[in-house]
Amino acid sequence: MASFKYNNVYINDSFTVAGPLEADGQIHKFDLVMNDYYYKEKTFLDAEIKMQKTVIDNLLYRNKLKGQIDLLIGGDLSNQLSITSHCAVNFDIPYLGVYSACASFLEGMIIAANMIDTKRIRNSLVITSSHNLNSERQFRFPIEYGAPRALTTTFTATGSVGIIMSGNMSKFKLESATIGKAVDYNMKDATHMGAVMAPAAALTLQEHLQELKRDVDYYDVIITGDLGEIGSKIFKEFLKTSFNIKLKNHLDCGGEIFVKSQEVYSGSSGPVTLPLVVFNKILKNNRYKKILLIATGSLHSKDTTNQKKAIPSIAHALSLEVI
């Protein structure tokens, strides 16, 4: 069984750095906004490292937790988690680097929740980031190259989000989680990640509901990570035809950051997409009390794509309750 229930695991605080394009989109309030993609650094890589460091510094200072974090968990899209690892060396904290592509943040939250719930640790800081110009250069083409894009392509969001998790009661409780399985539906188009990830999201949702004996209407809203406009339609159709689940209370974060006039094709992608929306929009209103997050990840690399291998995908689920 890949699903767990938690007794006393809470999100105590969050901090967000957003890119300039993200700040001009649908969400207008972030903790901090970058004026440009260099963030006063010499390279985009250094800018993304600085984004993560800024998030962690602010969380530690604001919560007076310097020297008191038991575990730092983080992940990003750059080669071998280079961003998060270069950031982690600035902090004297035990560190776990995780990778599920755009599902990495929820993977980190699940690991932290399991360790807090079993009292292995008292608290944890979970971090992620993505930078459009770093990710596009690694997985597609450098922006300067001017390559045309398919309409199915998603646009990597720029930003960093970190949270403090512990057993100390707060308004946001982690209620349960389901660890996803890697699946392969022989999809080979890296410009259509919504289609690649949609089956994994559907399978994880089905297993979450089945293992916890819940109906889809148990949740006020079911939020996927970055399927995008086209991937969201495939996700709903897959649920209907494969599991007879008709989803009405669905929101995809890929469509909640940018506006159409910004020409981001099928929507936003990247591991920061889901937490940008969840912590700067969803949890800042009182509309939803029972929330299921399903983070989606496309598990490909530039090497496997260039060798025409099929792209595996994964999705992890996490249930939040606003109390």
C-alpha positions in Angstrom: 0.0 0.0 0.0 1.5 3.4 -1.0 -1.0 5.6 0.9 -0.4 6.9 4.4 -2.5 8.9 6.9 -0.8 11.4 9.2 -1.7 12.4 12.8 0.2 15.6 13.5 2.0 17.1 10.6 1.5 20.8 9.7 2.8 23.5 7.3 3.9 26.3 9.5 5.1 28.9 7.0 6.0 29.4 3.4 8.1 31.9 1.4 8.1 32.6 -2.3 10.3 34.2 -4.9 8.7 34.7 -8.3 10.1 35.8 -11.7 9.2 38.9 -13.6 6.8 37.2 -16.0 5.1 35.3 -13.2 4.4 38.6 -11.4 2.7 40.0 -14.5 0.3 37.0 -14.6 -2.7 36.0 -12.7 -1.1 36.0 -9.2 -0.2 39.4 -8.1 1.1 38.9 -4.5 4.4 37.0 -3.9 6.8 37.5 -1.0 9.5 38.7 -3.3 9.7 39.4 -7.1 12.8 39.3 -9.2 13.2 42.3 -11.5 15.1 40.3 -14.1 16.2 36.8 -14.8 19.8 37.4 -13.6 18.7 38.4 -10.1 21.9 40.6 -10.0 24.1 37.6 -10.6 26.4 36.8 -13.6 24.6 33.6 -14.8 21.1 32.2 -14.7 22.4 29.2 -12.7 23.7 31.6 -10.0 20.3 33.4 -10.1 18.4 30.2 -9.3 20.8 29.3 -6.5 20.3 32.8 -5.1 16.5 32.3 -5.3 16.6 29.2 -3.2 19.0 30.8 -0.7 16.8 33.8 -0.4 13.8 31.6 0.4 15.6 29.6 3.1 17.2 32.7 4.7 13.8 34.4 5.0 12.1 31.3 6.4 14.8 30.8 9.0 14.9 34.4 10.0 11.1 34.9 10.1 10.5 31.8 12.2 13.7 32.2 14.4 14.8 28.7 13.4 18.4 29.2 12.6 20.2 26.0 13.9 16.9 24.3 14.6 16.0 22.6 11.3 16.5 18.9 11.5 16.3 18.2 7.7 16.5 20.1 4.5 14.8 18.4 1.5 14.9 19.9 -2.0 15.0 19.3 -5.7 15.2 21.2 -9.0 15.4 20.4 -12.7 19.1 21.2 -13.3 21.6 18.4 -13.9 22.1 16.2 -10.9 20.2 18.7 -8.6 23.0 21.1 -9.0 21.0 24.1 -8.0 19.7 22.7 -4.7 23.0 21.1 -3.8 24.9 24.4 -4.4 22.4 26.1 -2.2 22.5 23.5 0.6 26.2 24.1 1.2 25.4 27.5 2.6 23.4 25.9 5.5 24.6 23.6 8.2 21.6 21.3 7.9 21.3 17.6 7.0 20.2 17.5 3.4 18.3 15.1 1.1 18.2 15.9 -2.6 15.1 14.5 -4.3 14.1 14.2 -8.0 10.7 13.5 -9.5 11.0 16.2 -12.0 8.0 18.6 -11.6 6.7 16.4 -8.8 9.8 16.9 -6.6 8.3 19.3 -4.2 5.5 17.0 -3.1 8.0 14.1 -2.9 10.0 16.2 -0.5 6.8 17.0 1.5 5.9 13.3 1.7 9.3 12.4 3.0 9.3 15.2 5.6 5.7 14.3 6.7 6.6 10.6 7.2 9.6 11.5 9.3 7.8 14.1 11.4 4.8 11.8 11.9 7.0 8.9 13.1 8.9 11.5 15.3 12.2 10.8 13.6 12.6 14.6 13.2 10.9 17.6 14.7 10.8 19.9 11.8 11.9 20.1 8.1 12.4 22.7 5.5 11.3 21.7 1.9 12.5 23.7 -1.0 12.2 23.7 -4.8 12.9 26.1 -7.7 12.9 26.3 -11.5 14.3 29.0 -13.9 12.9 29.2 -17.4 16.2 30.0 -19.1 18.0 27.2 -17.3 15.3 24.6 -18.0 14.7 25.5 -21.6 18.4 25.3 -22.3 18.6 21.9 -20.7 15.5 20.2 -22.0 14.7 22.0 -25.3 16.6 24.8 -26.9 18.2 28.0 -25.5 15.7 30.9 -25.9 18.2 32.8 -28.0 18.2 30.0 -30.6 14.7 31.1 -31.6 13.3 27.6 -32.3 9.6 27.4 -33.0 7.4 25.7 -30.4 4.5 23.3 -30.7 1.2 24.5 -29.3 1.3 21.6 -26.8 4.5 22.9 -25.2 4.4 24.3 -21.7 6.5 27.2 -20.4 8.8 26.6 -17.4 8.0 29.0 -14.5 10.7 30.9 -12.8 10.6 31.0 -9.0 11.4 29.3 -5.8 9.2 28.2 -2.9 10.1 26.8 0.5 8.0 25.7 3.5 8.5 24.9 7.1 6.9 21.6 8.2 6.6 20.3 11.8 4.3 18.7 14.4 3.4 22.2 15.7 -0.3 22.8 15.0 -1.1 25.4 12.4 -4.0 26.2 10.0 -2.7 23.8 7.3 -2.6 20.1 8.2 -1.2 17.3 6.1 -3.9 14.6 6.3 -2.7 11.8 4.0 -0.5 11.0 1.0 -0.1 8.5 -1.8 3.3 7.8 -3.4 3.0 7.4 -7.2 4.4 4.7 -9.5 6.5 5.3 -12.6 4.5 4.6 -15.7 5.3 4.4 -19.4 2.6 4.8 -22.1 5.2 4.9 -24.9 4.9 8.7 -25.3 8.1 10.1 -26.9 7.2 13.8 -27.5 9.0 16.0 -25.0 7.0 19.0 -26.3 3.8 17.4 -25.0 4.5 16.8 -21.4 0.8 17.2 -20.5 0.0 14.0 -22.5 3.0 12.3 -21.0 2.0 13.0 -17.4 -1.8 12.8 -17.6 -2.0 8.9 -17.2 0.3 9.0 -14.1 -1.9 11.7 -12.5 -5.1 9.6 -13.2 -3.5 6.4 -11.8 -2.4 8.1 -8.6 -5.8 9.7 -8.1 -7.5 6.4 -8.6 -5.2 4.6 -6.2 -5.5 7.3 -3.6 -9.3 7.1 -3.6 -9.3 3.3 -3.6 -6.7 2.8 -0.9 -8.3 5.4 1.4 -11.8 4.4 0.5 -12.9 7.8 -0.6 -15.2 9.2 -3.3 -13.9 11.9 -5.7 -16.4 14.3 -4.1 -14.6 13.9 -0.7 -12.4 16.8 -1.8 -13.5 20.4 -2.3 -10.9 20.7 -5.1 -8.4 18.3 -6.7 -5.3 20.2 -7.9 -2.8 18.9 -10.5 0.6 20.3 -10.9 1.5 21.2 -14.5 -0.5 19.2 -17.0 -1.4 22.4 -18.8 -4.5 23.2 -20.8 -4.3 20.2 -23.2 -2.9 17.7 -20.6 -5.8 18.6 -18.2 -8.3 17.5 -20.9 -6.5 14.2 -21.4 -6.3 13.7 -17.6 -10.1 14.0 -17.3 -10.8 11.8 -20.3 -8.4 9.1 -19.0 -10.2 9.1 -15.6 -13.6 8.8 -17.3 -12.7 6.1 -19.8 -10.3 4.0 -17.6 -11.8 4.3 -14.1 -15.3 5.8 -14.6 -14.4 8.8 -12.5 -16.1 12.0 -13.6 -14.0 14.9 -12.3 -15.8 18.2 -11.8 -13.8 19.8 -9.0 -10.5 20.0 -10.8 -7.9 22.8 -11.1 -4.5 22.6 -12.9 -1.8 25.0 -11.7 -0.3 25.1 -15.2 -3.2 27.3 -16.2 -3.2 29.5 -13.1 0.0 31.5 -13.3 0.2 33.2 -16.7 -2.4 34.9 -18.9 -3.1 34.1 -22.5 -1.5 37.3 -23.8 1.9 36.2 -22.4 2.0 33.5 -25.1 3.0 30.5 -22.9 1.2 28.0 -25.2 -0.4 25.2 -23.1 0.5 26.8 -19.7 3.1 26.8 -17.0 5.4 23.9 -16.1 8.3 23.2 -13.7 8.5 22.0 -10.0 7.7 25.5 -8.8 4.4 25.7 -10.6 2.3 23.9 -8.1 3.6 25.5 -4.9 3.5 29.0 -6.5 -0.2 28.6 -7.0 -1.0 26.6 -3.8 0.8 29.0 -1.4 0.1 32.3 -3.1 -3.5 31.7 -4.2 -5.3 28.5 -3.0 -4.3 28.7 0.7 -4.8 32.5 0.9 -8.6 32.2 0.6 -11.1 30.3 2.6 -12.9 28.7 -0.3 -11.4 25.2 0.1 -11.2 23.1 3.3 -10.2 19.7 1.9 -7.6 19.9 -0.9 -5.9 17.1 -2.8 -2.6 18.0 -4.5 -1.4 15.8 -7.3 2.1 16.8 -8.5 3.1 15.5 -11.9 6.6 14.8 -13.3 8.0 13.9 -16.7 11.0 11.6 -16.1 13.0 12.3 -19.1 16.5 13.7 -19.8 17.9 15.3 -22.9 19.9 12.1 -23.5 16.9 9.8 -23.4 14.9 12.1 -25.5 17.6 12.5 -28.2 17.9 8.7 -28.3 14.1 8.5 -29.0 13.3 6.6 -25.8 9.8 6.7 -24.4 9.2 9.1 -21.5 8.2 7.6 -18.1 6.1 9.8 -15.8 5.0 9.9 -12.2 2.5 11.6 -9.9 2.4 11.9 -6.1 -0.7 12.9 -4.1 -1.0 14.9 -0.9 -4.1 15.7 1.1 -4.3 19.0 2.9 -7.0 20.2 5.4 -7.5 23.8 6.2 -8.5 23.9 9.9 
